[in-house]
Amino acid sequence: MRFERDVVIVGGCGHVGLPLGLAFADRGLKVALFDLNDEAVAQVGSGAMPFSEAGADEVLRRVMGTRLIATTDPGVVATAENVVVVIGTPVGVDA
């Protein structure tokens, strides 16, 4: 069986999934970030980080649309050879 993507990251536009996806894509893997947060998916899809992460802006611009996509379509999971599920982690002073 031939897969369209090497990796799909579920929860992929958050503080854990997005840097992981960027690292995979920057090393040549075809990655999809699946997330339910429409705003974060749109922001990542436009090539902008939804949060600050050192060095990530440059990597995102380099891989977006070529080796990396962001989507709210759950069907993308079926296109992956590997699926990584990340769990939301609280960020902030109360974390």
C-alpha positions as CSV (number, residue, x, y, z in Angstrom):
1,M,0.0,0.0,0.0
2,R,1.3,3.5,-0.9
3,F,0.5,6.3,1.5
4,E,0.2,10.0,0.5
5,R,1.8,11.2,3.7
6,D,4.6,9.9,5.9
7,V,3.0,11.3,9.1
8,V,-0.2,12.8,10.2
9,I,-0.1,14.6,13.6
10,V,-3.5,14.7,15.4
11,G,-3.7,17.9,17.5
12,G,-1.0,19.2,15.1
13,C,-1.3,22.9,15.4
14,G,-0.6,23.2,19.1
15,H,2.5,23.7,21.2
16,V,3.6,20.1,20.9
17,G,2.3,18.9,17.5
18,L,3.3,21.9,15.4
19,P,7.0,21.9,16.4
20,L,7.1,18.1,16.0
21,G,5.5,18.4,12.5
22,L,7.9,21.2,11.5
23,A,10.9,19.0,12.6
24,F,9.6,16.0,10.6
25,A,8.9,18.2,7.5
26,D,12.2,20.0,7.7
27,R,13.9,16.6,7.5
28,G,12.0,15.7,4.3
29,L,8.9,13.9,5.5
30,K,5.5,14.6,4.0
31,V,3.4,15.8,7.0
32,A,-0.2,16.7,7.6
33,L,-1.2,18.6,10.8
34,F,-4.8,17.7,11.7
35,D,-6.5,20.0,14.2
36,L,-10.1,21.0,15.2
37,N,-9.0,24.6,15.9
38,D,-10.1,26.4,12.7
39,E,-8.2,29.6,13.6
40,A,-4.9,27.8,14.3
41,V,-5.2,25.7,11.1
42,A,-5.9,28.9,9.0
43,Q,-3.0,30.7,10.6
44,V,-0.5,27.9,10.1
45,G,-1.8,27.4,6.6
46,S,-1.1,31.0,5.8
47,G,2.5,30.5,7.0
48,A,2.3,32.2,10.4
49,M,3.0,30.6,13.7
50,P,0.0,30.8,16.2
51,F,2.5,31.1,19.1
52,S,6.2,32.0,19.6
53,E,8.7,29.2,19.0
54,A,12.4,30.0,18.4
55,G,13.3,29.4,14.7
56,A,9.9,28.0,13.8
57,D,8.8,30.9,11.5
58,E,11.6,30.3,9.0
59,V,11.0,26.5,9.0
60,L,7.2,27.0,8.6
61,R,7.7,29.3,5.6
62,R,10.2,26.8,4.0
63,V,8.0,23.7,4.3
64,M,4.4,24.9,4.2
65,G,2.6,23.7,1.1
66,T,5.4,21.5,-0.1
67,R,6.1,19.0,2.7
68,L,3.6,20.3,5.3
69,I,-0.2,21.0,5.3
70,A,-2.6,21.9,8.0
71,T,-6.2,20.8,7.9
72,T,-9.4,20.3,9.8
73,D,-10.4,17.3,7.6
74,P,-10.3,14.1,9.7
75,G,-10.0,12.1,6.4
76,V,-6.4,13.1,6.2
77,V,-5.6,10.4,8.9
78,A,-6.4,7.7,6.4
79,T,-3.7,9.0,4.0
80,A,-0.8,8.5,6.6
81,E,1.6,5.7,7.0
82,N,2.2,6.9,10.6
83,V,-0.2,8.7,13.0
84,V,1.0,10.7,16.0
85,V,-1.6,11.8,18.6
86,V,-0.6,14.7,20.8
87,I,-2.4,15.6,24.0
88,G,-3.1,19.3,24.8
89,T,-1.0,20.7,27.5
90,P,-1.8,23.8,29.5
91,V,0.4,26.8,28.8
92,G,0.7,29.8,31.1
93,V,1.2,30.8,34.7
94,D,-1.4,28.4,36.0
95,A,0.1,25.4,34.2
